[in-house]
Amino acid sequence: EFERWAPSVHAIVYRGNPSERKELFTRELREGKFNVLIVQFELVMGKDDGKRLKGLDWSYIIVDEGHRLKNRESKLFTCLTGKNGYRA
């Protein structure tokens, strides 16, 4: 969708096996060479990926699974907003 409607936006899909994701992070994400990162919420909450992604400075975080954030005690809500959550 980004290629079609916003071709100037550098969007990265964060997927692959653990070593591919680690390489993608090292090659493009760590240096901030992207405008949009598309990632599954399971990876956001994961031990290794979550740790890497939390280290980035975020301007915005948009959650497609917004209904999961209605419960303030849910794992996703805590992961995004808790004491060690994402900085946005």
matplotlib code that plots the C-alpha trace (Angstrom):
import matplotlib.pyplot as plt

x = [0.0, 2.8, 4.4, 1.1, -0.2, 3.0, 6.0, 8.3, 7.8, 10.5, 8.5, 10.1, 8.3, 10.0, 9.7, 11.7, 13.5, 15.4, 18.7, 17.1, 15.3, 18.5, 20.4, 17.5, 17.7, 21.5, 21.5, 18.5, 16.7, 19.4, 20.5, 16.9, 16.9, 13.1, 9.9, 7.5, 8.1, 5.4, 5.7, 3.5, 2.5, 3.9, 7.4, 7.0, 6.4, 9.1, 12.2, 14.9, 13.0, 11.2, 14.5, 15.9, 12.8, 12.4, 15.9, 14.7, 13.3, 9.7, 7.7, 4.4, 3.3, 0.1, -1.5, -3.8, -5.0, -6.3, -9.0, -6.2, -5.3, -8.7, -7.6, -4.9, -3.7, -3.2, 0.3, 0.4, -0.7, 1.9, 4.6, 3.9, 3.3, 4.8, 7.9, 10.2, 7.8, 8.4, 9.5, 7.3]
y = [0.0, 2.4, 1.9, 2.7, 5.6, 7.1, 6.1, 8.6, 7.0, 4.4, 1.7, -1.5, -4.7, -6.3, -10.1, -13.2, -15.7, -14.4, -14.0, -12.2, -9.8, -9.1, -8.4, -6.0, -4.2, -3.9, -2.8, -0.3, 0.2, 1.0, 4.0, 5.2, 4.6, 4.3, 6.3, 3.5, 0.1, -2.5, -5.3, -8.0, -7.3, -10.7, -9.5, -6.3, -8.2, -10.8, -11.0, -10.3, -8.3, -6.3, -5.3, -4.1, -2.2, -0.5, 1.0, 3.1, 6.6, 6.5, 9.5, 7.6, 4.1, 3.0, -0.2, -2.0, -4.3, -1.3, -3.4, -5.1, -1.9, -1.5, -3.8, -1.8, -5.1, -6.8, -7.9, -5.6, -2.5, -3.2, -3.8, -0.5, 1.8, 0.1, 1.2, -0.4, 0.3, 2.0, 5.6, 7.7]
z = [0.0, 0.8, -2.6, -4.3, -2.2, -0.7, -2.9, -1.3, 2.1, 2.9, 4.5, 5.8, 6.6, 9.6, 8.9, 8.3, 10.5, 13.6, 11.8, 8.9, 11.3, 13.2, 9.9, 8.8, 12.1, 11.9, 8.2, 8.2, 11.4, 13.8, 11.7, 11.3, 7.5, 7.4, 7.8, 8.5, 10.1, 9.6, 12.2, 13.8, 17.4, 18.4, 17.4, 19.3, 22.5, 21.8, 23.9, 21.3, 18.7, 21.4, 23.0, 19.7, 18.7, 22.1, 21.6, 18.7, 19.0, 17.8, 16.6, 16.4, 17.1, 15.3, 16.4, 13.9, 16.7, 18.6, 20.4, 22.2, 23.9, 25.6, 28.4, 30.3, 31.8, 28.5, 27.5, 24.5, 26.4, 29.1, 26.5, 24.7, 27.7, 30.7, 32.7, 30.1, 27.2, 23.9, 23.8, 21.5]

ax = plt.figure().add_subplot(projection="3d")
ax.plot(x, y, z, "-o")
ax.set_aspect("equal")
plt.show()
